Every structure is written in C-alpha cells, then in structure tokens.
C-alpha cells in the first residue's frame, strides 16, 4: 500500500477516502488511534489515506482534482459574516456604554 493523501485530520482523510471509494478504489485511513494522543496529530503526518499499489496513479489524479477544487460560497458563510458584523457592533456598543457609565462616576 502507498500513501495517496496526507490529511490534516481524520475528517479530511475520510472525505478523501470516500471520494476514492466512490470511484472504486479501496482505501485504508491510518492514524485513528494516534488522534488525540497529542491533540492535532494529523498535522504531524500520521493521518494518511492508503491505497493499493496498482490504484496509486488513479488515486493521485483524483486527489489532485480534489486539491485543485475550490469550494463555492455557501449561504452559511453569508450568515456567519452577518453574525460577525452584529457581534462587532454589539461589542462596540457595549464599550461605548461602559465608557459613558464609568465616565459618569
């Protein structure tokens, strides 16, 4: 078996493994029992997606497509941006109220 993809974490490794399996490539995700030993150990290169030697070239081509794809903007991104704006204005309002209250003392 060869490493077709080095993931940042287990979730990403399983996403790539699912992509490869949907194309008929058998995969093995390594690093399950190492996760949590040192926190984000996936960044250290222990969370990998392995494929059989004969599937390696096709798997790498699919992984390259996955890495090149840019995710489209989702409505949740817009909601998160709006929430961040509201939070910023709320904190600014609280700061002004605090200055006014403590300035009056």
N, C-alpha and C positions, 0 to 999 in steps of 0.2 A: 504494500500500500504506500501511496505517496500523498504528501500534503498538497491539497489543491487550493486551500484557502486558510489564512491565519486570521482569525476573527478577533475583534476587540473584546467580546464577551460571549457567553453561551447563547444568548438570544440571537445575536447576529449569526453565530455559527449554525444554529438550527434553521434560520431563514435561508442561508445559502445551501445547506444540506437539503432542505425541502425543494429548493429550486432545482438542484441537480437530480433529486429523486423523481421530480415531475418529468424529467427528460429521460428517465430510465437508467440513471447512473446510481449504483449502490454506494452509499456513503457511511462513514463512521465519524461521529463527533467525539473528539477526545477532550479531556480536561474537566469532566463533570465533577470528579472527586477532589480536584485541586481548587475549584472555585470556592472562595470563602476562607481558604487557608491563609491567604494573605490579602483578602479583600478583592480588589480588581486585578486578579492574577492573569486575566485574559490578555491584558496589555503586555504581559511578560512573554507572550508567545506560546502559552500552554493550551489555548483553546483553538484547536485546529479541526478542519474538515478533511478527512482522508478519503481517497478513492482508490480503486484497483489500478494497477499499473496500466492496463490496456485502456482504461477510461480517462487517464490523466489529461491527454491533449484536448479531448472534447470538454472535459470539466473545466480546464483552464480557460477555454474560449468562452464558456458560459459565465464563468466568474468575471472575466474581463468585461463582458456585456453588463453584468450586474454592477461592477465598479464604475463603469462609464455612465450609467443611467443617473439622471438627476431626478429626484422626487418632485412631482408637481406640488404647487402650493395647495394646501388643504384648507377647508373652512376653519378647522381647529386652529390653524396658525393665525387667522384673522381674529378669532375670538381671543386667543392668547395675547395678541398685540393690543386689543381693546382693553383687556383686563389689566395689562401692564400700564397702559395710559391712565386708566382710572386709579390704579394703586398709586401711581406717581403723583397725580393731582390730589388724591386724598392725603398722602403724606405731606405734601406741600401745604395743604390747608391746615393740617394738624400743627405743623411747625409755625405757621402764622398765628394760629390761636394760642399756642404756647408762648410765643413772644409777646403777644398782646396781654395775656393773663399775667405773666411774670413781670412784664414791664409796668403793669398797673400796681404791683405790690411795692 
